[in-house]
Amino acid sequence: MASSIKEFKYPLWLSLLCIMPPLFVVLVGAMLLGSAIFGLLNILFPAAFNVPPAISQNLLGSLVGGGIGLLLGLVSLALYTHIYTTPDGLKVKIYCVISVFVPWQDVIELRVCSLPPPYNDPNKWRTIQVKRLSIFHRLLGHSFGVGSKPIIVINSGLQGYDELIAIIESHMSAI
């Protein structure tokens, strides 16, 4: 069992490589939503905004595209989290700014990802199913086919991957 706090994170180059595309999608989604809000305000208050009607006609596309972009980007960003193990549970750093504590009794299952071969190698990809985390981790659970419970996806790119697996398995067998 872990007797101190241990940090498990992705190397900086891998984090940047994997975070930049979803971050771009989030930014594009936010811009589309901004355009949609502007178009909606133009429809509601036409005298206040002197904007061509073409902008307000693209309202639905901007709302849908912006919403999908934000959703996909934030779910993709949820893939790469830093994890800290403590004697009391896991501390999961979401989006590099928010830390959420998950007690060991809330860790439900550690399993090999249900990915098609050759990606389903237990030495490369695993999911940690927990009772609660962010809504985006819940959507990640749906996309990995484990149901409505939130998951944390880890892979062998995580520094200390094997040690983290061993720590989680030892705590799960103790519960």
N, C-alpha and C positions, 0 to 999 in steps of 0.2 A: 504494500500500500504506500501511497505517496505521503511523505511526512512534511513536505514543504511545498511552496508554490513553484510550479514548473511552467515555463512558457513554451508553446509550440506555435510556430508561425511559418509562413511561406517566405522564401528568400525575396529580397526587394525586387530583383529583376523579374521574378515570376509574378509577384503581386502586381507590379506595374504593367506587365505584359497582359495579364488577365483582367485587370481592372479598367484599362483604358477603353476597350470597345464597349463594355456595358455603360461606362460613364458617358461616352459619346452618345449612346442611345438615350440615356436619361436626359442629357442636355437637349437633344433634338426633340424628345418628347415634351420637355418643359417649354421649349420655344413654340412648338405646335399648340400646346395648351394656352400659352400666352396669346398667340394669334387668335385662337378660338374665343378667349375671353374678350379680346379687343373687338372681334366681330360681333359677339353677343351684346356688348355695350353699344356698338354702333346700331344694332337693331332696336334696342330698348330706348336709346337716346339719340336719335338721328340728328337732332339739331346741335348736339354737343360735339359730335365727331363728323367732320367733313371728309368722309372716306368713300372711295368708289364702292358700288354694291358688290363687286366681285369678291371683296374680302369677306363680307358677311355671307355670301353664298357658299364659301368654303368652310363654313362653321362646323358642320357635321364631320367632315373629313378631318379637320383639325382636332376636334374633340376626340374622335375615335383614334386617330393616329397618335395623338399626344398621349392619350391614356394607355394605349398598347405599348408605346415606346417607354413610358415611365415604368409600367408594370414589368416588362421584360428586362429592362435595364436594372431595376432594383432586385428582381429575383436573381439575375445573373451576378450582381454584386454580392448577394448573400452566399454565393458559393465559396468565396475566399475569406475565411474568418481566422482570426488569431484565437487560440484556445489556451487557457491557463488551467492547470489542475491544482486544486487545493485539497486539504484533508476533508473538506466539507462538500466539495462538488466541483463543477466546471464553471469557469468564468469565460464567457464567449464574447469576444469583441466584434460587434457588428458594424460594418461600414467604417471601420477605423476610428470611430468616435464614441459609440455607445457600448457599454459593457453590461451584459446580462448574466446574472448568476443562476446556475441550474444545479440544485442539490443532487447528490448521488441518487436519492430515491426517485427523482424525476427522470433519470436516464432509463429509458425503457428497453432499448435494444441496440446492439451493435451488429451490423450485418454487411455482407458483401453487396455492393450496388447491383441492382437488376439492370445491368447494361449488357448489350450484345457482346459476344466474344469478339475480339480478345480483350475487351475492356473490363470484363467481369472478374479479372484476376484478383483474389483476395489480398494479394500483396501490393496492389496499386490503388484501389478505390473501395471505400467503406462509407456507410452512413451511420450516424448516431441518432437514433430516434429519441426524442425527449417529449415531456408532457406539454411544455410551453416555451415559446420563443416568439419571434416576430411573425407577422402575417406572411411575409415573403418567404420565411423558412417553412411555413405551412404550405404555401404554393409550391415550394421546392419539393416537399413531400409528395404532393400530388403528381408532379412531373416525374419523380423517380418511382412512382407506383407503390408507395407505401401507405397511402391513405391520407387522412386529414391531419395526422399528427405531424408537428414540425420536425425537420431533420437538419442535421449538420453534415455536410458532405466533406470528407477528408480524402486526400490522396497522398501518394508517396512523395509528392513534391514538398509536403509539409516537413519541416525540420523536426526530427525526433518522432516521425510517424510510427515506427514500430514500438517505441517506448510508450507513446500515447495509447496505442491499442492495448498494450499489456496493462497499463494503469486502469483503463476503463474496464477491461475484462476482470481484473482483480477486484475492483469495487462492485461490479455487477454480481460476481459469484459470492461476495460477502453479504449482499442484500437479500 
